[in-house]
């Protein structure tokens, strides 16, 4: 082949690649298809880091949830099976929460996201009452809430953000790379009460956005890369750790991250999240105020059954 022919052939290849890239970016995508009726195996890990006022790490807890989504009986409302919840507080040993092992439930699919008892996603509060670790030690209110909140986080990312929203302003409105919406979850204020955390406690989302950033490959599956950002969120929690003692906590939250959504099965393959929380707790009976600085890092992995069982 002559040098001139080689140059011509190379130019043709470059032009074809450029046209393909343009086609990919202008193409319309359906991100709201029906999920494949196949079991999905998820491992979610949340690291909760408490920081001192000078920014140094003072304490870190780890919560690891092993969850199976089974849509084989009811594709529109999968059965979720908790295989294990593992916890590690600070430098302590990794333990499990026996009360959650083998527990199954279905997420509430009501438009409000709450069931008739006002429980977010229909996650029953009773399941988390007086839960203990594998050594029989009952978890305090803070850690019991974080265990409960792992299920809330999972469904927020894998269902609220990654599934279509009735009435619009959901993932179904993202049809081309570069599309960005204010999500229906923006400015909502769900309750966060549980146990000694009293009713009237809420988390208020800021301007939640969802952005179709591009395409990616996870688990050898073509995925839409979706970025979410909570904007300036806030919360108010009223706790009563003991009679005649009320702790009133107010604070700000900013969480953001990426969701990788399979373009064929429409199951989430991976989630990343980072959240920064600043709070002030007031104990009126003791005339005391306590400031808190927390960073949360979360990952959700969709794995094969072999990996799931090996990591249990």
C-alpha positions in Angstrom: 0.0 0.0 0.0 1.3 3.4 -1.0 1.9 6.1 1.6 -0.8 8.2 0.0 -3.3 5.3 0.3 -2.4 4.8 4.0 -3.0 8.5 4.8 -6.3 8.4 3.0 -7.4 5.2 4.8 -6.4 6.7 8.2 -8.4 9.8 7.4 -11.5 7.7 6.6 -11.1 5.8 9.9 -10.8 9.1 11.9 -13.9 10.5 10.1 -15.9 7.4 10.9 -14.9 7.5 14.5 -15.9 11.2 14.7 -19.3 10.6 13.1 -19.9 7.7 15.5 -19.1 9.9 18.5 -21.4 12.6 17.3 -24.1 10.0 16.7 -23.7 8.6 20.3 -24.1 12.1 21.8 -27.1 13.0 19.7 -28.8 9.7 20.1 -32.0 9.5 22.1 -32.0 7.0 25.0 -34.8 5.3 27.0 -33.7 5.2 30.7 -37.2 4.2 32.0 -37.7 0.7 30.6 -39.0 -2.3 32.5 -36.4 -4.0 34.7 -35.4 -7.5 33.7 -37.1 -10.2 35.8 -33.8 -11.5 37.1 -32.4 -11.5 40.6 -29.9 -8.8 41.5 -27.3 -9.1 44.2 -26.2 -5.9 45.9 -23.5 -5.0 48.4 -23.7 -1.5 49.9 -21.1 -0.1 52.2 -21.4 3.2 54.0 -18.5 4.8 55.9 -19.5 7.4 58.5 -16.6 9.6 59.5 -16.8 12.0 62.4 -14.4 14.9 62.2 -13.0 17.2 64.9 -13.3 21.0 64.6 -9.8 21.1 63.1 -10.8 18.6 60.3 -9.0 15.6 61.8 -10.7 12.2 61.8 -11.9 11.4 65.2 -14.0 8.2 64.6 -15.3 6.1 61.7 -18.1 3.5 61.6 -18.8 1.1 58.7 -22.2 -0.4 57.7 -22.3 -3.1 55.1 -25.6 -4.3 53.7 -26.0 -7.5 51.6 -29.4 -7.2 49.7 -31.0 -9.4 47.1 -33.7 -7.9 44.8 -36.0 -10.6 43.5 -38.4 -9.5 40.8 -39.2 -13.0 39.5 -42.7 -13.2 41.2 -43.8 -9.5 40.9 -41.6 -7.6 38.4 -43.3 -4.3 39.3 -42.7 -4.7 43.0 -39.6 -6.9 43.7 -39.2 -8.7 47.0 -36.0 -7.6 48.8 -34.2 -10.1 50.9 -31.6 -9.0 53.5 -28.9 -11.7 53.6 -26.7 -9.8 56.1 -26.0 -6.5 57.8 -22.5 -6.1 59.0 -21.3 -3.3 61.3 -18.0 -2.0 62.6 -17.7 0.8 65.1 -14.3 2.5 65.2 -11.5 0.0 65.6 -13.8 -2.7 67.0 -14.5 -6.0 65.4 -16.8 -6.5 62.4 -20.1 -7.8 63.7 -23.5 -8.7 62.3 -27.1 -7.8 63.1 -28.9 -11.2 63.5 -32.4 -9.7 63.5 -32.0 -8.6 59.9 -30.5 -11.8 58.5 -33.1 -13.5 56.4 -35.6 -10.6 56.6 -37.7 -9.9 53.5 -39.9 -7.0 52.5 -41.4 -5.1 49.6 -40.9 -1.4 49.1 -44.0 0.7 49.1 -44.7 2.0 45.6 -47.1 4.7 46.7 -46.7 8.1 45.0 -45.8 9.8 48.3 -43.1 7.2 49.0 -44.7 6.3 52.3 -47.1 3.6 53.5 -50.3 4.1 55.4 -48.3 4.3 58.7 -46.1 7.1 57.4 -43.0 4.9 57.1 -40.6 5.9 54.3 -40.6 3.3 51.5 -42.8 1.2 53.7 -39.7 0.1 55.7 -41.2 -1.1 59.0 -39.8 0.7 62.0 -40.6 -2.3 64.3 -37.9 -4.3 62.5 -35.3 -2.0 64.0 -36.6 -1.7 67.6 -34.0 -2.8 70.1 -31.8 -4.5 67.5 -28.6 -5.9 68.8 -25.2 -7.0 67.3 -24.0 -10.6 67.1 -22.6 -10.3 70.6 -26.0 -9.4 72.0 -25.2 -5.8 72.6 -28.2 -3.6 71.9 -27.4 -0.8 69.5 -27.7 2.8 70.7 -30.2 5.1 69.0 -27.5 6.7 66.7 -26.2 3.3 65.4 -29.7 1.7 65.1 -30.8 4.7 63.0 -27.8 4.3 60.7 -28.6 0.6 60.2 -32.2 1.6 59.3 -31.0 4.4 57.1 -28.9 2.0 55.0 -32.2 0.7 53.5 -33.5 4.2 52.9 -30.4 5.2 51.1 -30.4 2.1 48.9 -34.0 2.7 47.7 -33.4 6.5 47.3 -30.6 5.9 44.8 -31.7 2.7 43.1 -35.5 3.4 43.0 -36.2 7.1 43.4 -33.4 8.5 41.2 -33.0 5.5 38.9 -36.6 4.7 38.2 -39.3 6.8 36.4 -41.4 9.2 38.6 -45.2 9.3 38.3 -46.1 12.8 37.0 -42.7 13.5 35.5 -39.4 15.2 36.6 -37.7 11.8 36.8 -35.1 9.7 34.9 -37.7 9.3 32.1 -37.1 12.9 31.2 -33.4 12.3 30.4 -33.3 11.2 26.8 -30.0 12.7 25.5 -26.5 13.0 27.0 -26.3 16.4 28.6 -29.9 16.6 29.7 -30.4 17.9 33.2 -33.5 18.2 35.3 -34.6 19.3 38.7 -35.8 16.0 40.2 -39.3 15.5 41.7 -37.5 14.8 45.0 -36.4 18.5 45.2 -37.7 20.4 48.2 -39.5 17.3 49.6 -39.4 16.9 53.4 -39.7 13.2 54.4 -40.0 12.2 58.1 -36.9 10.7 59.8 -38.4 9.6 63.1 -37.4 6.2 64.5 -37.4 4.9 68.1 -36.2 7.8 70.4 -36.1 10.1 67.4 -39.5 11.8 67.7 -42.2 12.5 65.2 -41.7 16.0 63.7 -38.1 15.1 62.8 -37.6 15.7 59.1 -35.0 15.9 56.3 -35.6 18.6 53.7 -34.0 18.2 50.3 -32.7 21.2 48.5 -32.8 21.6 44.7 -32.1 18.0 43.7 -30.8 17.7 40.2 -30.2 14.7 37.9 -27.8 15.0 35.0 -27.3 12.5 32.2 -23.5 12.9 31.9 -22.6 10.2 29.5 -22.1 6.5 28.9 -19.9 4.0 30.8 -19.2 0.3 31.2 -19.8 -1.5 34.5 -19.9 -5.3 34.9 -19.4 -5.5 31.1 -22.8 -3.8 30.7 -23.5 -0.5 28.8 -24.6 2.0 31.4 -26.0 5.5 31.5 -23.9 7.7 33.8 -26.3 9.8 36.0 -25.0 12.5 38.3 -27.2 13.6 41.2 -26.8 16.6 43.6 -28.9 17.5 46.6 -28.2 21.1 46.7 -28.5 22.8 50.0 -30.4 20.4 52.2 -31.2 20.6 55.9 -32.6 18.5 58.7 -34.2 18.8 62.2 -34.1 15.9 64.6 -35.8 15.7 68.0 -34.4 13.0 70.3 -35.3 11.9 73.7 -32.5 9.6 74.9 -34.0 9.5 78.4 -37.1 10.9 80.2 -37.0 14.7 80.7 -34.0 15.0 78.4 -34.5 16.3 74.9 -31.8 16.8 72.3 -32.8 19.2 69.5 -30.5 18.9 66.5 -30.5 21.1 63.4 -28.0 21.0 60.5 -27.2 21.1 56.9 -26.4 18.4 54.4 -25.0 18.3 50.9 -24.9 14.9 49.1 -23.9 14.1 45.6 -22.6 11.3 43.4 -23.1 9.1 40.4 -25.5 6.3 39.4 -24.6 3.7 36.7 -27.8 2.4 35.1 -27.8 -0.6 32.8 -29.3 0.4 29.5 -30.6 -3.1 28.8 -31.8 -4.5 32.1 -32.5 -1.1 33.7 -31.0 -2.3 37.0 -28.5 -0.1 38.8 -25.0 -1.5 38.5 -23.1 0.9 40.7 -23.7 4.0 43.0 -21.2 6.4 44.5 -22.2 9.0 47.1 -20.4 11.6 49.3 -22.3 13.6 51.9 -21.1 16.4 54.2 -23.1 17.2 57.3 -22.7 20.0 59.8 -25.0 20.1 62.8 -25.6 21.7 66.2 -27.3 19.8 69.0 -28.9 21.7 71.9 -29.6 20.0 75.2 -31.8 22.6 76.9 -31.9 20.9 80.3 -28.1 21.1 80.5 -27.7 24.4 78.8 -25.3 22.7 76.4 -24.6 22.9 72.6 -22.6 20.3 70.7 -21.3 20.8 67.1 -21.0 17.9 64.7 -19.0 17.5 61.5 -19.6 14.3 59.5 -18.6 12.9 56.1 -20.4 9.9 54.7 -19.1 7.9 51.8 -21.3 5.3 50.2 -20.9 2.7 47.4 -23.5 0.2 46.0 -22.1 -2.6 43.9 -24.2 -4.9 41.8 -22.3 -8.2 41.8 -22.8 -11.8 40.6 -24.1 -14.4 43.0 -20.7 -16.0 43.4 -19.1 -12.7 44.5 -22.1 -12.0 46.8 -21.8 -15.4 48.6 -18.0 -15.2 48.8 -18.2 -11.8 50.5 -21.0 -12.7 53.0 
